Structure formats: C-alpha cells, structure tokens
C-alpha cells in the first residue's frame, strides 16, 4: 500500500511523519487489497484548543473509506482515525466478501 502524508500549510516533523506511517501501515495488515492511503494533517485556528485535524482516505476496490478526527495533538487524532478506520474496514469486509 502506498502511503502519502500531506501536511497542509506547514512542514511536518520527521518524527510525526514516522509516527503516522507506522500507525497507518497497520491498516495494511487488515485488508490486503488497499492500493493507496492518503493522510492529511491540518491545523484549525492555531490559537484554540483541540485544533489538530487528521484525515485518512483509504482506496479500496468497490468503495473508498474516509475518516476525519480532531484532537489536541496530531498523534491523538491519528490514533483515533486509525481506530475508527479499523471498524470501517471490518464493515467493508462483511459487505464485500
């Protein structure tokens, strides 16, 4: 699976990119026919709390999956996204068996 990490209007730290790649690569173990995974990292209103947004778009045959979470840190948002994406993958597997 090809993982693309896009940081919108900022430069992501290499440690953050490695964290994202490690977390998202776990999704590849759950589904074997994923072709591409795009991750978008955004900051919404830098002066406020809970302003980090992570979005994951997973390309699968039949139906693309998308998830977006907002949290205080990118790590927390990515972890929440991956957990929710696991549920979506389980539903996808049931639907397309």
C-alpha positions as CSV (number, residue, x, y, z in Angstrom):
1,X,0.0,0.0,0.0
2,X,1.3,3.4,-0.9
3,X,1.1,5.9,2.0
4,X,1.1,9.7,1.1
5,X,1.3,12.2,4.0
6,X,0.2,15.7,3.3
7,X,0.8,18.5,5.8
8,X,-1.5,21.4,4.9
9,X,0.2,24.9,5.3
10,X,3.0,23.6,7.5
11,X,6.1,21.3,7.3
12,X,5.6,18.1,9.3
13,X,8.4,17.0,11.6
14,X,10.1,13.7,10.5
15,X,9.1,12.1,13.9
16,X,5.5,12.9,13.2
17,X,5.7,11.5,9.7
18,X,7.3,8.3,11.0
19,X,4.5,8.0,13.7
20,X,1.8,8.5,11.0
21,X,3.4,6.0,8.7
22,X,3.8,3.4,11.5
23,X,0.2,3.8,12.6
24,X,-1.3,3.8,9.1
25,X,0.7,0.8,7.9
26,X,-1.1,-1.3,10.5
27,X,-4.2,-0.9,8.4
28,X,-2.5,-2.7,5.5
29,X,-2.4,-5.9,7.7
30,X,-6.2,-5.8,8.0
31,X,-7.0,-5.5,4.3
32,X,-4.9,-6.9,1.5
33,X,-6.3,-5.1,-1.5
34,X,-5.7,-1.4,-0.4
35,X,-3.9,0.4,-3.1
36,X,-3.4,3.9,-1.6
37,X,-3.7,5.7,1.7
38,X,-3.6,9.5,1.9
39,X,-3.2,11.3,5.2
40,X,-3.9,15.0,5.6
41,X,-2.7,16.9,8.6
42,X,-4.2,20.3,9.2
43,X,-4.2,23.0,12.0
44,X,-7.6,24.7,12.5
45,X,-7.3,28.1,14.3
46,X,-3.8,27.8,15.9
47,X,-4.9,29.9,18.9
48,X,-7.6,27.5,20.1
49,X,-7.5,24.1,21.9
50,X,-8.4,20.9,20.1
51,X,-7.2,22.3,16.8
52,X,-5.3,19.4,15.1
53,X,-7.2,17.7,12.3
54,X,-6.1,14.3,10.8
55,X,-7.9,12.8,7.8
56,X,-7.3,9.4,6.3
57,X,-8.5,8.3,2.9
58,X,-8.1,4.7,2.1
59,X,-8.6,3.5,-1.5
60,X,-10.2,0.0,-1.8
61,X,-11.9,-1.7,-4.7
62,X,-15.6,-1.0,-4.6
63,X,-15.6,1.8,-2.0
64,X,-13.1,4.3,-0.8
65,X,-13.0,4.8,3.0
66,X,-12.6,8.2,4.7
67,X,-12.2,9.3,8.2
68,X,-11.5,12.6,9.9
69,X,-10.8,13.3,13.6
70,X,-9.9,16.4,15.6
71,X,-7.8,16.4,18.8
72,X,-5.2,18.4,20.8
73,X,-2.3,16.6,19.1
74,X,-1.7,15.0,15.7
75,X,-0.7,11.8,17.4
76,X,-4.1,11.6,19.2
77,X,-6.0,12.5,16.1
78,X,-4.2,9.8,14.0
79,X,-4.7,7.2,16.6
80,X,-8.5,7.9,16.8
81,X,-8.6,7.9,13.0
82,X,-6.9,4.5,12.7
83,X,-9.2,3.0,15.4
84,X,-12.3,4.2,13.5
85,X,-10.8,3.1,10.2
86,X,-10.4,-0.4,11.6
87,X,-14.2,-0.5,12.3
88,X,-14.9,0.7,8.7
89,X,-12.6,-2.0,7.3
90,X,-14.4,-4.7,9.2
91,X,-17.7,-3.4,7.8
92,X,-16.2,-3.3,4.3
93,X,-15.0,-6.9,4.6
94,X,-18.5,-8.0,5.6
95,X,-20.1,-6.2,2.7
96,X,-17.7,-7.3,0.0
97,X,-17.0,-10.9,0.9
